Amino acid sequence: MRETDSPRYPEMESSLLEFKEEVPKNDQIIKTIIGFCNQKGGKLVIGVADDRRVVGLPESTMEHLLESLDNAIYEACHPTIIPVISQQRFGDKTIVVIAVSAGMNKPYFRKSEGIQNGTYIRIGRSTVKATAEIIEELKWQSHNIDFEKLPVYRADPESIDKELVQEFLSERKNYAEAQVTEDVLKSYSLIVEEHHKVYPTHAGLLLFGKDPQRYLSEAMIICCHFKGIQGREAIASIDCNGTLFDQYKKAHYFIMHRLFHSFSIQGMKRSEKLELPEVAFREALLNMLIHRNYHHPAPSKIFIYDDRLEFFSPGGFLGPIKADQLLKGITYLRNPAICKVFREMGLVEKMGTGFIQIFQSYEAWGLPKPQVIEGENFVKCILPRAYSQAALGSQERDILSLFQAQDEITIHEVMNKYAVSRATAQRWLQTLVSEKKIERIGKTRNIRYRRI
């Protein structure tokens, strides 16, 4: 059989699956298996090349290999890992599959290296050494502890704005109005009592804190609108601080005023339409706020380019989710207390439907399919824009053509000519100003634009 005719393994490599063409050294196998156990489980397949081509292993070594792998993994790991090791045939070739599930007693590590140096995790298709922060998270997971519900010892209960909590209790959807009491705060995991002293939780500060960034400095969103389709030449940017609700409002406003708006006249009414479904970026924003890993000392980010929006959330998926499973509504809650408050506020309807709405809305509008990427300690959601760089360039040329008939133009002339909002017209003109193709003259209401 020619090499090109070799059978192919039916799955692609991922965070849950790794191929090895030949039997690797024992320590490589141990690290990979530990990485699987500390994350979402997985399979190490020996006898398959990186391109999924099944090359097989010698039959003469199979029995010894199966026995030695079982013993090596059992002896090297703590807590004990007992894998399922099996043979699988593809035509006349035999491969070995080592499968393990997500462990219940995390963190798992190599005995010879100890917990600090011998703990490994899976990041994408790679196995890497876990940091001290990740080791701490693995311990929480094994005890079903959520970071959001842990006490913040540096803060006191007065760090929570009781007026904001009362507004929430009064505005909850389909719930009777209630008053702020210690029992109510505890029921929402906004405070916790430890050794007869009450502390606010991370969730309490994030949702209703007077100054959340004082205690979680990176629990914020950085929004940037960049010129072109790559690079870091910023047109506009904003840091969204405050509570999660404050961040949601600020980021939503920023996106709304950086996207294209088109208008049409229907009878006596003028209708407005965004270039992409509002529900799509709204759900992407909500998912980023609700499901991100707030233990990671990094901000969330929203980048706007000419051809796409990128929503960058620190931390990977909590459970064993592949990107293609998101359309099935499969979800694991990293922050159940935060999710509960957002749901009762009416901002989230049903858990697990956010990505479904994103993809369905794009399909209904006939737009390119969004992407969801799990990378090295981050999840990125990419929403394609309806207007590409080429379309924007064409629009710029059209605006420049206005100067053929007159020396100066105003923002209102651009708005009326192309039936766009003031924010869109202003952005187009500002792009031409930054490219030194036109200049802005005058002040406030008398601003005009002149060809350079």
C-alpha positions as CSV (number, residue, x, y, z in Angstrom):
1,M,0.0,0.0,0.0
2,R,1.4,3.4,-0.9
3,E,1.8,6.0,1.8
4,T,-0.9,8.2,0.3
5,D,-3.3,5.2,0.5
6,S,-2.8,4.7,4.2
7,P,-6.0,4.8,6.3
8,R,-6.8,8.0,8.2
9,Y,-7.8,8.4,11.8
10,P,-11.3,9.7,11.9
11,E,-10.7,12.6,14.3
12,M,-8.5,15.7,14.3
13,E,-5.9,16.5,16.9
14,S,-7.3,18.8,19.7
15,S,-7.0,19.5,23.4
16,L,-8.7,16.1,23.9
17,L,-6.7,14.1,21.4
18,E,-3.0,13.8,20.6
19,F,-1.2,11.7,18.0
20,K,2.2,10.0,18.2
21,E,3.7,8.3,15.2
22,E,6.1,6.2,17.3
23,V,6.2,5.2,21.0
24,P,7.5,8.3,22.8
25,K,9.6,8.2,26.0
26,N,7.7,7.4,29.1
27,D,8.0,10.9,30.6
28,Q,6.3,12.4,27.5
29,I,3.4,9.9,27.8
30,I,3.1,10.7,31.6
31,K,3.0,14.4,31.0
32,T,0.3,14.1,28.4
33,I,-1.8,11.8,30.4
34,I,-1.5,14.1,33.5
35,G,-2.5,17.0,31.3
36,F,-5.6,15.2,30.1
37,C,-6.6,14.3,33.7
38,N,-6.1,17.8,35.0
39,Q,-8.3,19.2,32.2
40,K,-11.2,17.5,30.4
41,G,-9.8,14.0,29.8
42,G,-8.6,12.8,26.4
43,K,-6.9,10.2,24.3
44,L,-3.2,9.7,23.4
45,V,-3.1,7.6,20.1
46,I,0.2,6.0,19.3
47,G,0.8,4.8,15.7
48,V,-0.8,7.8,13.9
49,A,1.1,10.6,12.2
50,D,0.3,14.3,12.6
51,D,-1.6,14.3,9.3
52,R,-4.0,11.6,10.7
53,R,-2.2,8.9,8.6
54,V,-2.3,5.5,10.4
55,V,1.2,4.1,10.3
56,G,0.7,1.4,12.9
57,L,3.0,-0.3,15.4
58,P,4.9,-3.6,15.2
59,E,2.8,-6.5,16.4
60,S,5.8,-8.1,18.0
61,T,6.1,-5.3,20.6
62,M,2.4,-4.9,21.3
63,E,2.0,-7.1,24.4
64,H,5.1,-5.7,26.2
65,L,4.0,-2.2,25.3
66,L,0.5,-2.5,26.7
67,E,1.8,-3.9,30.0
68,S,4.7,-1.4,30.4
69,L,2.5,1.6,29.7
70,D,-0.1,0.5,32.3
71,N,2.6,0.1,35.0
72,A,4.5,3.3,34.1
73,I,1.5,5.5,34.4
74,Y,0.3,3.8,37.6
75,E,3.8,4.2,39.2
76,A,4.6,7.7,38.1
77,C,1.4,9.7,38.9
78,H,-0.2,11.0,42.0
79,P,-3.1,10.8,42.7
80,T,-3.3,7.4,41.0
81,I,-4.3,7.4,37.4
82,I,-5.7,4.2,35.9
83,P,-6.0,4.6,32.1
84,V,-7.9,2.5,29.6
85,I,-5.3,1.2,27.2
86,S,-6.5,-0.7,24.1
87,Q,-5.5,-1.8,20.6
88,Q,-7.4,-0.6,17.5
89,R,-7.0,-2.0,14.0
90,F,-7.2,0.0,10.8
91,G,-6.9,-2.5,7.9
92,D,-3.6,-4.3,8.4
93,K,-2.3,-1.8,10.9
94,T,-2.6,-1.7,14.7
95,I,-2.5,1.4,16.9
96,V,-2.6,1.9,20.7
97,V,-5.1,4.2,22.4
98,I,-4.5,5.5,25.9
99,A,-7.7,7.1,27.3
100,V,-8.4,8.8,30.5
101,S,-11.3,10.8,31.9
102,A,-11.2,14.2,33.7
103,G,-9.8,13.5,37.2
104,M,-11.8,14.0,40.3
105,N,-8.8,14.5,42.6
106,K,-7.0,17.4,40.9
107,P,-4.2,18.4,40.6
108,Y,-2.5,15.3,39.2
109,F,1.3,15.4,39.0
110,R,4.5,13.4,38.5
111,K,5.7,12.0,41.8
112,S,9.4,12.5,40.9
113,E,8.8,16.3,40.3
114,G,6.3,17.1,43.0
115,I,3.1,19.2,42.7
116,Q,4.8,22.5,42.0
117,N,6.9,21.3,39.1
118,G,5.2,18.1,38.0
119,T,1.6,19.4,37.3
120,Y,0.7,19.6,33.6
121,I,-2.3,20.8,31.7
122,R,-3.5,20.7,28.1
123,I,-3.6,24.0,26.2
124,G,-4.9,23.5,22.7
125,R,-2.8,20.7,21.2
126,S,0.1,21.1,23.6
127,T,0.9,19.8,27.1
128,V,2.4,22.5,29.3
129,K,3.5,22.9,32.9
130,A,0.8,24.4,35.1
131,T,1.5,27.8,36.8
132,A,0.9,28.3,40.6
133,E,-2.4,30.0,39.8
134,I,-3.7,27.1,37.7
135,I,-2.6,24.6,40.4
136,E,-4.7,26.6,42.8
137,E,-7.7,26.5,40.5
138,L,-7.3,22.8,40.0
139,K,-7.5,22.3,43.8
140,W,-10.8,24.4,43.9
141,Q,-12.2,22.3,41.1
142,S,-11.6,19.1,43.0
143,H,-13.5,20.5,45.9
144,N,-16.3,22.0,43.8
145,I,-15.3,25.5,44.9
146,D,-16.0,28.5,42.7
147,F,-13.6,31.4,42.7
148,E,-16.5,33.9,42.5
149,K,-17.8,32.6,45.9
150,L,-14.5,32.9,47.7
151,P,-14.2,35.7,50.3
152,V,-12.2,38.8,49.6
153,Y,-10.4,39.3,52.9
154,R,-9.1,42.8,52.1
155,A,-12.6,44.1,51.7
156,D,-15.5,44.6,54.2
157,P,-19.3,44.3,53.6
158,E,-19.5,48.0,53.1
159,S,-17.6,47.6,49.9
160,I,-20.9,46.4,48.4
161,D,-23.3,49.1,47.3
162,K,-26.5,48.2,49.1
163,E,-28.5,50.7,46.9
164,L,-27.4,48.8,43.8
165,V,-28.5,45.5,45.4
166,Q,-31.9,47.0,46.3
167,E,-32.4,48.2,42.7
168,F,-31.7,44.7,41.5
169,L,-34.1,43.1,44.0
170,S,-36.8,45.6,42.9
171,E,-36.3,45.0,39.2
172,R,-35.9,41.3,39.0
173,K,-38.0,39.6,36.3
174,N,-40.9,37.5,37.7
175,Y,-39.8,37.8,41.3
176,A,-41.4,39.5,44.2
177,E,-39.7,42.7,45.5
178,A,-37.4,42.0,48.5
179,Q,-35.3,44.1,50.9
180,V,-31.6,43.9,51.4
181,T,-30.8,41.7,54.4
182,E,-27.7,39.6,55.3
183,D,-29.7,36.5,54.5
184,V,-30.5,37.8,51.0
185,L,-26.9,38.7,50.4
186,K,-25.8,35.3,51.4
187,S,-28.4,33.6,49.3
188,Y,-27.0,35.3,46.2
189,S,-23.4,34.5,47.3
190,L,-22.6,38.2,47.5
191,I,-21.2,37.8,51.0
192,V,-19.9,34.9,53.0
193,E,-19.2,34.3,56.7
194,E,-16.0,32.8,57.9
195,H,-14.8,32.5,61.5
196,H,-17.7,34.7,62.7
197,K,-16.7,37.5,60.3
198,V,-18.5,38.6,57.1
199,Y,-16.6,39.3,53.9
200,P,-17.8,40.2,50.4
201,T,-17.2,37.6,47.7
202,H,-15.6,38.2,44.3
203,A,-19.1,37.9,42.8
204,G,-20.5,40.5,45.3
205,L,-17.8,43.0,44.3
206,L,-18.0,42.3,40.6
207,L,-21.8,42.6,40.5
208,F,-22.5,45.4,43.1
209,G,-19.1,46.6,44.4
210,K,-18.5,50.3,45.0
211,D,-15.0,50.0,43.4
212,P,-14.5,46.5,42.0
213,Q,-11.2,47.2,40.3
214,R,-9.7,48.1,43.7
215,Y,-9.7,44.4,44.5
216,L,-9.8,42.9,41.0
217,S,-7.8,45.3,39.0
218,E,-7.9,43.4,35.7
219,A,-11.7,42.6,35.9
220,M,-12.4,45.1,33.2
221,I,-12.9,45.3,29.4
222,I,-10.6,47.1,27.0
223,C,-12.3,48.2,23.8
224,C,-10.3,49.3,20.8
225,H,-11.3,50.2,17.3
226,F,-8.3,49.6,15.0
227,K,-7.6,50.9,11.5
228,G,-7.6,48.3,8.7
229,I,-7.8,44.6,9.2
230,Q,-4.7,44.0,11.3
231,G,-2.1,45.9,13.3
232,R,-2.6,48.1,16.3
233,E,-3.2,51.6,15.0
234,A,-6.1,52.7,17.2
235,I,-8.9,55.0,16.0
236,A,-10.7,55.0,19.3
237,S,-10.4,53.1,22.6
238,I,-12.1,53.0,26.0
239,D,-11.5,51.2,29.3
240,C,-14.8,49.8,30.7
241,N,-14.5,49.7,34.5
242,G,-17.0,49.5,37.3
243,T,-19.5,46.7,38.0
244,L,-20.2,44.0,35.4
245,F,-23.4,45.9,34.5
246,D,-21.4,49.2,34.1
247,Q,-19.0,47.3,31.8
248,Y,-21.8,45.9,29.8
249,K,-23.4,49.3,29.2
250,K,-20.1,51.0,28.3
251,A,-18.9,48.2,25.9
252,H,-22.3,47.9,24.2
253,Y,-22.4,51.7,23.6
254,F,-18.9,51.7,22.2
255,I,-19.6,48.9,19.8
256,M,-22.9,50.4,18.7
257,H,-21.2,53.7,17.8
258,R,-18.3,52.1,15.9
259,L,-20.4,50.0,13.6
260,F,-22.0,51.1,10.3
261,H,-25.7,52.2,10.4
262,S,-27.8,52.4,7.2
263,F,-31.2,54.0,6.8
264,S,-34.1,53.5,4.5
265,I,-37.4,55.3,4.1
266,Q,-40.6,53.2,4.3
267,G,-43.6,55.4,3.8
268,M,-43.5,58.1,6.4
269,K,-41.0,56.3,8.6
270,R,-37.2,56.0,8.5
271,S,-35.8,52.6,9.6
272,E,-32.3,52.0,10.8
273,K,-30.2,48.8,10.3
274,L,-26.9,47.8,11.7
275,E,-24.3,46.1,9.5
276,L,-24.6,43.0,11.7
277,P,-27.2,41.6,14.1
278,E,-27.2,43.4,17.4
279,V,-28.2,40.2,19.2
280,A,-24.9,38.6,18.0
281,F,-22.5,41.1,19.6
282,R,-24.8,41.5,22.6
283,E,-24.6,37.7,23.3
284,A,-20.9,37.6,22.7
285,L,-20.4,40.5,25.2
286,L,-22.7,38.8,27.8
287,N,-20.9,35.5,27.4
288,M,-17.6,37.2,27.9
289,L,-18.8,38.9,31.1
290,I,-20.6,35.9,32.6
291,H,-18.3,33.0,31.8
292,R,-14.8,34.5,31.9
293,N,-12.2,33.3,34.5
294,Y,-11.8,36.2,36.9
295,H,-9.0,34.6,38.7
296,H,-6.8,35.2,35.7
297,P,-5.0,38.6,36.1
298,A,-5.8,39.8,32.6
299,P,-8.6,42.1,31.2
300,S,-11.2,41.0,28.7
301,K,-10.8,42.7,25.3
302,I,-13.0,43.7,22.4
303,F,-11.2,44.6,19.1
304,I,-13.0,46.1,16.2
305,Y,-11.3,45.9,12.7
306,D,-12.7,46.8,9.3
307,D,-13.7,43.2,8.7
308,R,-14.5,41.7,12.1
309,L,-15.1,42.1,15.8
310,E,-13.0,40.0,18.3
311,F,-14.2,39.2,21.8
312,F,-11.2,38.0,23.9
313,S,-12.0,36.3,27.2
314,P,-9.3,35.1,29.7
315,G,-9.5,31.4,30.6
316,G,-10.5,28.4,28.5
317,F,-13.8,26.6,28.5
318,L,-14.6,25.2,32.0
319,G,-15.9,21.8,30.8
320,P,-15.0,19.4,28.0
321,I,-16.6,21.5,25.2
322,K,-15.4,21.6,21.6
323,A,-16.3,24.7,19.6
324,D,-18.7,22.7,17.3
325,Q,-20.7,21.6,20.5
326,L,-21.7,25.2,21.3
327,L,-24.5,25.0,18.7
328,K,-26.0,22.2,20.8
329,G,-26.4,24.4,23.8
330,I,-23.8,22.5,25.9
331,T,-22.5,24.7,28.6
332,Y,-20.6,24.5,32.0
333,L,-21.1,27.3,34.5
334,R,-17.9,28.8,35.8
335,N,-19.7,31.6,37.6
336,P,-23.2,30.3,38.7
337,A,-23.8,33.2,41.1
338,I,-23.1,35.8,38.4
339,C,-25.2,33.9,35.9
340,K,-28.1,33.8,38.3
341,V,-28.1,37.6,38.8
342,F,-27.8,38.3,35.0
343,R,-30.7,35.9,34.4
344,E,-33.0,37.4,37.0
345,M,-32.2,40.8,35.5
346,G,-33.5,39.6,32.2
347,L,-30.2,40.0,30.4
348,V,-29.8,36.2,29.9
349,E,-32.8,34.1,29.0
350,K,-31.6,30.5,29.0
351,M,-28.1,29.3,29.8
352,G,-26.4,27.7,26.8
353,T,-28.3,29.6,24.1
354,G,-26.0,32.6,23.6
355,F,-23.8,31.0,21.0
356,I,-26.8,29.5,19.3
357,Q,-28.4,32.9,18.9
358,I,-25.1,34.3,17.5
359,F,-24.8,31.7,14.8
360,Q,-28.5,31.7,14.0
361,S,-28.7,35.4,13.6
362,Y,-25.7,35.5,11.3
363,E,-27.2,32.7,9.2
364,A,-30.5,34.6,9.0
365,W,-28.7,37.7,7.7
366,G,-26.7,35.8,5.2
367,L,-23.4,36.8,6.8
368,P,-20.2,34.8,7.0
369,K,-20.1,32.2,9.8
370,P,-18.7,33.4,13.2
371,Q,-15.8,31.6,14.8
372,V,-15.1,30.5,18.3
373,I,-11.5,29.6,19.1
374,E,-10.1,28.2,22.3
375,G,-6.5,29.2,22.6
376,E,-3.8,29.2,25.3
377,N,-5.8,30.3,28.3
378,F,-8.3,32.3,26.4
379,V,-11.5,32.0,24.3
380,K,-12.0,34.2,21.3
381,C,-15.3,34.8,19.5
382,I,-14.9,36.4,16.0
383,L,-17.9,38.1,14.4
384,P,-17.3,39.0,10.7
385,R,-18.5,42.5,9.7
386,A,-20.7,43.1,6.6
387,Y,-18.4,45.8,5.4
388,S,-14.9,44.7,4.4
389,Q,-11.8,46.9,4.0
390,A,-12.5,47.0,0.2
391,A,-16.0,48.4,0.8
392,L,-14.6,51.0,3.2
393,G,-12.0,52.0,0.7
394,S,-14.7,52.5,-1.9
395,Q,-16.7,54.6,0.5
396,E,-13.7,56.8,1.1
397,R,-13.2,57.3,-2.6
398,D,-16.9,58.3,-2.9
399,I,-16.5,60.9,-0.2
400,L,-13.4,62.3,-1.8
401,S,-15.3,62.7,-5.1
402,L,-17.6,65.2,-3.3
403,F,-14.7,67.7,-3.4
404,Q,-14.8,67.8,-7.2
405,A,-17.9,70.0,-7.0
406,Q,-17.1,72.0,-3.9
407,D,-14.1,73.0,-1.8
408,E,-15.6,72.1,1.6
409,I,-18.1,69.6,2.9
410,T,-19.9,69.1,6.2
411,I,-20.7,66.0,8.2
412,H,-24.4,66.5,7.5
413,E,-23.7,66.4,3.7
414,V,-22.1,63.0,4.2
415,M,-25.0,61.8,6.4
416,N,-27.6,62.9,3.8
417,K,-25.6,61.6,0.8
418,Y,-25.2,58.1,2.1
419,A,-28.1,57.8,4.5
420,V,-25.9,56.9,7.5
421,S,-25.8,58.0,11.1
422,R,-23.7,60.9,12.4
423,A,-21.3,58.4,14.2
424,T,-20.7,56.5,10.9
425,A,-20.2,59.7,8.9
426,Q,-17.8,61.1,11.5
427,R,-15.8,57.9,11.5
428,W,-15.4,57.9,7.7
429,L,-14.3,61.5,7.8
430,Q,-11.9,60.9,10.7
431,T,-10.3,58.0,8.7
432,L,-9.6,60.4,5.8
433,V,-8.2,63.0,8.3
434,S,-5.9,60.5,9.9
435,E,-4.7,59.5,6.4
436,K,-4.0,63.2,5.7
437,K,-6.3,63.2,2.7
438,I,-8.6,65.9,4.1
439,E,-8.3,68.4,7.0
440,R,-10.8,69.5,9.5
441,I,-11.4,73.3,9.9
442,G,-13.6,75.3,12.2
443,K,-14.9,74.5,15.7
444,T,-18.0,72.9,17.3
445,R,-21.0,73.3,15.1
446,N,-19.1,75.0,12.3
447,I,-16.7,72.1,11.6
448,R,-16.0,71.6,7.9
449,Y,-13.7,69.4,5.9
450,R,-11.4,70.5,3.1
451,R,-9.3,68.4,0.6
452,I,-5.5,68.6,1.3
